Amino acid sequence: MSHYIRPESFKFPQIYKKFKVYDGKENELIEYRIQDLPEEYYEATLDLLVSDFIPDETLITCLGLHKCAESIRAYRDLWLNEMRSKISIACFTNDENNELVAVDVLSVYTKKDVVFEQKDPKLNQLYQILKFISNKCKLFESYNVDKYLTDQGLCTKRSHRHRGIAVEMLKVRLTVMKELGIMLTSGDFSVIGSQKASEKAGFEEIWSISYQELAEEFPFLDISEAKDDKIISKILLTDCH
């Protein structure tokens, strides 16, 4: 788990980007704003992740985590702990409604961080798989870095999808990375939508595994109703100076 805390030199809160897109239905132009996630929106963010992230993530549903109330509560606690690092970002409608429409729960991992065994059985299974993927990618060794920026959940509200919001969120992650003096960000993209968004944002594929192959490694995975073909690990490198 990461215990990273935002440096005091990195001003908080900040607005990183504003952009406009058509809603696709009423042909109405909507303005969005990407900024640091405010503490007063933590609970709303957790609710969004539970309603629109957990049921749509193939890896999570293959574990049956989405059907287990105890596992969902444990996941909320994990997310809340990461949010307290104050590096997560959120997207809002830039109007009087100020509607929360997307979030990226960010984490900084160093060589000293350890993936602890989770008390919740299904969450522990998820982290076994993520640790397996991390060991395959060997980010510290392959890219000669002592830390990298990753995430615990990138989610766009269903009613605001297909507007390029995830792409803009991933681009802002690059800004956060530079502000933190970090050269590498990574992500394990388990659904086709986030895989396409990461490609548009400039992420490079470094490793992948099909759900069939993953189920051979982890027999507790039920891939009978998997909606996606594979998990893709991607990175984005930058000169942080």
C-alpha positions as CSV (number, residue, x, y, z in Angstrom):
1,M,0.0,0.0,0.0
2,S,1.1,3.6,-0.7
3,H,1.4,6.1,2.2
4,Y,2.4,9.0,0.0
5,I,1.4,12.5,1.1
6,R,1.2,15.5,-1.3
7,P,4.2,17.8,-0.9
8,E,3.4,21.2,0.6
9,S,5.2,22.8,-2.3
10,F,2.5,21.4,-4.6
11,K,-0.3,23.9,-4.3
12,F,-3.7,22.5,-3.2
13,P,-6.3,22.7,-4.5
14,Q,-5.7,23.4,-8.2
15,I,-7.7,23.5,-11.4
16,Y,-5.8,21.8,-14.2
17,K,-8.0,22.0,-17.2
18,K,-11.3,23.2,-18.7
19,F,-12.7,21.8,-21.9
20,K,-16.0,21.8,-23.8
21,V,-17.7,18.9,-25.6
22,Y,-21.1,18.2,-27.2
23,D,-23.3,15.9,-25.1
24,G,-24.2,13.8,-28.2
25,K,-27.9,13.8,-27.4
26,E,-29.2,17.4,-27.3
27,N,-26.2,18.6,-29.3
28,E,-25.6,20.9,-26.3
29,L,-22.1,22.2,-25.6
30,I,-21.0,21.3,-22.0
31,E,-18.0,22.7,-20.2
32,Y,-16.0,20.5,-17.8
33,R,-13.4,21.2,-15.3
34,I,-10.6,18.9,-14.0
35,Q,-9.2,19.7,-10.6
36,D,-7.9,18.2,-7.4
37,L,-10.4,16.1,-5.6
38,P,-11.9,18.2,-2.7
39,E,-12.3,16.5,0.6
40,E,-16.0,17.4,0.8
41,Y,-16.5,15.2,-2.3
42,Y,-14.9,12.0,-0.9
43,E,-18.2,10.3,-0.1
44,A,-19.7,11.3,-3.5
45,T,-16.6,9.9,-5.1
46,L,-16.9,6.6,-3.3
47,D,-20.5,6.3,-4.3
48,L,-19.6,7.0,-7.9
49,L,-16.9,4.3,-7.8
50,V,-19.3,1.8,-6.3
51,S,-22.1,2.5,-8.8
52,D,-20.2,3.1,-12.0
53,F,-16.7,1.5,-11.6
54,I,-17.1,-1.7,-9.7
55,P,-19.9,-3.2,-11.8
56,D,-18.2,-2.3,-15.1
57,E,-14.6,-3.5,-14.4
58,T,-14.2,-7.0,-15.9
59,L,-11.5,-8.1,-13.5
60,I,-13.7,-7.1,-10.5
61,T,-16.8,-8.8,-11.8
62,C,-14.8,-12.0,-12.7
63,L,-13.9,-12.2,-9.0
64,G,-17.6,-11.6,-7.9
65,L,-16.5,-8.7,-5.8
66,H,-19.3,-6.6,-7.1
67,K,-21.8,-8.9,-5.5
68,C,-20.2,-8.9,-2.0
69,A,-21.2,-6.1,0.3
70,E,-18.3,-6.7,2.7
71,S,-15.8,-6.6,-0.2
72,I,-17.3,-3.3,-1.5
73,R,-17.0,-1.8,2.0
74,A,-13.4,-2.9,2.2
75,Y,-12.8,-1.3,-1.3
76,R,-14.3,2.0,-0.1
77,D,-11.9,2.0,2.8
78,L,-9.0,1.4,0.6
79,W,-10.0,4.2,-1.8
80,L,-10.6,6.6,1.0
81,N,-7.1,5.9,2.3
82,E,-5.7,6.7,-1.1
83,M,-7.7,9.9,-1.4
84,R,-6.2,11.3,1.8
85,S,-2.9,11.6,-0.1
86,K,-4.5,14.6,-1.8
87,I,-3.2,13.7,-5.3
88,S,-6.4,12.3,-6.8
89,I,-8.2,14.3,-9.5
90,A,-11.9,14.8,-10.4
91,C,-13.9,16.2,-13.2
92,F,-17.0,18.4,-12.7
93,T,-19.4,20.2,-14.9
94,N,-18.2,23.8,-15.0
95,D,-21.6,25.3,-14.2
96,E,-24.0,26.0,-11.3
97,N,-24.7,22.2,-10.9
98,N,-21.0,21.4,-10.3
99,E,-21.8,17.8,-11.0
100,L,-19.1,15.2,-10.2
101,V,-18.7,13.2,-13.5
102,A,-15.3,11.5,-13.2
103,V,-12.5,10.6,-10.8
104,D,-9.0,9.1,-11.0
105,V,-7.8,7.8,-7.6
106,L,-4.1,8.3,-7.8
107,S,-1.3,6.7,-5.8
108,V,2.5,7.0,-5.7
109,Y,4.4,3.8,-5.3
110,T,8.0,3.5,-4.3
111,K,10.4,0.5,-4.0
112,K,9.7,0.5,-0.2
113,D,6.0,0.1,-0.6
114,V,4.6,-3.3,0.1
115,V,1.4,-4.8,-1.2
116,F,-0.1,-6.0,2.0
117,E,-2.5,-9.0,2.2
118,Q,-6.0,-7.6,2.3
119,K,-8.3,-8.9,5.1
120,D,-11.2,-9.1,2.7
121,P,-10.9,-12.4,0.7
122,K,-12.0,-11.1,-2.7
123,L,-10.1,-7.8,-2.4
124,N,-7.1,-10.0,-1.5
125,Q,-7.6,-12.0,-4.6
126,L,-7.7,-8.8,-6.7
127,Y,-4.4,-7.6,-5.1
128,Q,-2.8,-11.0,-5.8
129,I,-3.5,-10.5,-9.4
130,L,-2.3,-6.9,-9.5
131,K,0.9,-8.0,-7.7
132,F,1.4,-10.7,-10.3
133,I,1.0,-8.1,-13.1
134,S,3.4,-5.7,-11.3
135,N,6.0,-8.4,-11.0
136,K,5.7,-9.1,-14.8
137,C,6.1,-5.5,-15.7
138,K,9.1,-4.8,-13.4
139,L,8.7,-1.0,-13.6
140,F,11.4,-0.1,-11.1
141,E,14.0,-2.3,-12.8
142,S,13.0,-1.7,-16.4
143,Y,12.8,2.1,-16.3
144,N,15.4,2.8,-13.5
145,V,12.9,4.8,-11.4
146,D,12.5,4.8,-7.6
147,K,8.8,5.7,-7.7
148,Y,5.9,6.0,-10.1
149,L,2.4,7.3,-10.3
150,T,-0.5,4.9,-10.7
151,D,-4.2,4.7,-9.9
152,Q,-6.7,2.7,-8.0
153,G,-9.6,3.5,-10.2
154,L,-10.4,5.7,-13.2
155,C,-14.1,6.1,-13.5
156,T,-16.5,8.3,-15.7
157,K,-20.1,8.6,-14.7
158,R,-22.2,6.5,-17.2
159,S,-24.4,9.4,-18.3
160,H,-21.2,11.4,-19.3
161,R,-19.3,8.7,-21.1
162,H,-18.2,8.7,-24.8
163,R,-17.3,12.4,-24.5
164,G,-13.5,12.0,-24.2
165,I,-13.5,12.8,-20.4
166,A,-11.3,9.8,-19.6
167,V,-8.7,10.9,-22.2
168,E,-8.6,14.4,-20.6
169,M,-8.2,12.9,-17.1
170,L,-5.3,10.7,-18.2
171,K,-3.7,13.8,-19.8
172,V,-4.0,15.7,-16.6
173,R,-2.4,12.8,-14.8
174,L,0.8,13.8,-16.8
175,T,0.5,17.3,-15.3
176,V,0.2,15.9,-11.8
177,M,3.2,13.6,-12.4
178,K,5.4,16.5,-13.5
179,E,4.4,18.6,-10.5
180,L,5.4,15.7,-8.2
181,G,8.7,15.3,-9.9
182,I,7.9,11.8,-11.1
183,M,9.0,10.5,-14.5
184,L,6.7,7.5,-14.9
185,T,3.0,6.7,-14.7
186,S,1.4,3.3,-15.2
187,G,-2.0,1.7,-15.3
188,D,-3.5,-1.8,-15.8
189,F,-6.4,-1.2,-18.2
190,S,-8.9,-4.1,-17.9
191,V,-11.7,-2.8,-20.2
192,I,-11.8,-1.8,-23.8
193,G,-13.0,1.8,-23.0
194,S,-10.1,2.6,-20.8
195,Q,-7.7,0.9,-23.1
196,K,-8.7,3.1,-26.0
197,A,-8.7,6.2,-23.8
198,S,-5.1,5.5,-22.6
199,E,-4.0,5.0,-26.2
200,K,-5.4,8.4,-27.2
201,A,-3.7,10.0,-24.1
202,G,-0.3,8.7,-25.3
203,F,0.2,5.7,-23.1
204,E,2.4,2.9,-24.4
205,E,1.6,-0.8,-24.0
206,I,4.3,-2.7,-22.3
207,W,2.6,-6.0,-21.4
208,S,-0.7,-7.8,-21.7
209,I,-2.4,-11.0,-20.7
210,S,-5.7,-12.5,-21.8
211,Y,-8.4,-13.3,-19.3
212,Q,-8.1,-16.9,-20.4
213,E,-4.4,-16.9,-19.5
214,L,-5.0,-15.1,-16.3
215,A,-7.7,-17.7,-15.2
216,E,-5.0,-20.4,-15.8
217,E,-2.8,-18.6,-13.3
218,F,-5.6,-17.8,-10.9
219,P,-8.3,-20.6,-11.0
220,F,-10.6,-18.6,-8.7
221,L,-11.4,-16.2,-11.6
222,D,-14.7,-16.9,-13.3
223,I,-14.3,-15.6,-16.8
224,S,-17.5,-17.2,-18.2
225,E,-19.1,-13.8,-18.6
226,A,-16.0,-11.6,-19.2
227,K,-16.9,-8.7,-21.4
228,D,-13.3,-7.9,-22.4
229,D,-10.5,-10.0,-23.9
230,K,-7.4,-8.9,-21.9
231,I,-5.7,-6.7,-19.4
232,I,-3.1,-4.3,-20.8
233,S,-0.4,-2.7,-18.8
234,K,0.6,0.7,-20.1
235,I,3.0,3.5,-19.2
236,L,3.8,7.1,-20.0
237,L,7.3,8.4,-19.5
238,T,8.2,12.1,-19.3
239,D,11.1,14.4,-18.4
240,C,9.8,15.9,-15.1
241,H,12.3,18.8,-15.2
